[in-house]
Amino acid sequence: MSKCNSSIHNFLFLAVDVVANDLCIAFRSKDVRLPVQLQRAMAAEAEAAREARAKVIAAEGEQKASHALREAAEIISESPGALQVCI
């Protein structure tokens, strides 16, 4: 059972268990299978979320690098004896 199916199975099991306990009913759960199309849609959504997080992380890294470069430029511009080396 995939991780996604396992999560859904656990959620459904808990939800039904709560209702069954309230009604004093015993039940057995069976393997929950999702249609392939739904699995693909969920996978696409998860991939989009991962890509969005990756873009945010990359943007934060670029922002930190930009701040570091700005600070370095300020230090160089304030120091009369600073030597700037271009590579």
N, C-alpha and C positions, 0 to 999 in steps of 0.2 A: 504494500500500500504506500503510495507516495506521501510525502510530508504534508502536502495540501489536503489530500484525501484523509489523512490521519487527523488533521486539525478539524476538518469538517465532521468527521465521524465522532470525534471526542465532543464537539460542541452539540451535535444532535443527541448523542448519548446522554449528556448531562441535562439537556432540555427535556427530553422524554422522561428521564429518571425523576426529575422534579415533579412533573405532572403525574407520573405513575405512582409515586410515593403519596401524593395528595389523595389519589383515588384508590389507594391500596391495591394496585394492579402490578403484577410481575410481568416483565417482558425480557426478551432476548434480542440483542441487536445483531444484525448481520452486516456483512461488508457493504459499505456504501460506495457505489460507483457513480462517478460523474460522467455525463456525456463528453465525448472527445472535444466537441466544439466549446463547451463550457470550460474544460481544462485548458484549451488553447487560449481562450479569452482571459482566463485568470493568469496564465503564464505571461501573456502579453502585457497585462496590467502590472504584474510584478516586475517585468523587465523595464517598463516605462518608469516605474518608481525608482528602480536601481539606477537607471540612467540619469534621472533628475537629481538624485542624491550625489552621483558622481560629478555632475556639472556644478552643483553647489560647492562641493569640496574643492574642485579645481578653481572655481572663482575665488574662494576664500584664500587659497594658496597664492593666486595671482595678486590678490589685494595685499597680503602680507609682504610679498616680494616688492610690490610697488611702494609700500610704506618704508621698507628697509632702504630702497634706492633713494627715496626722497630724503630720508634722514642722512644718508651718506652724502648726498649732494649738498645738503645744508651744512654739514660739518666741513666739507671741502671748501665751500664758498666762504665760510666764516674764518677759515685758517689761512692767514696770508702766506705761510710757508708751505702749504699743502701742495703736493705734486700729483698731478693727475696723469695717469698712464693710460694710453689708449692701446688696446690690443687689436 
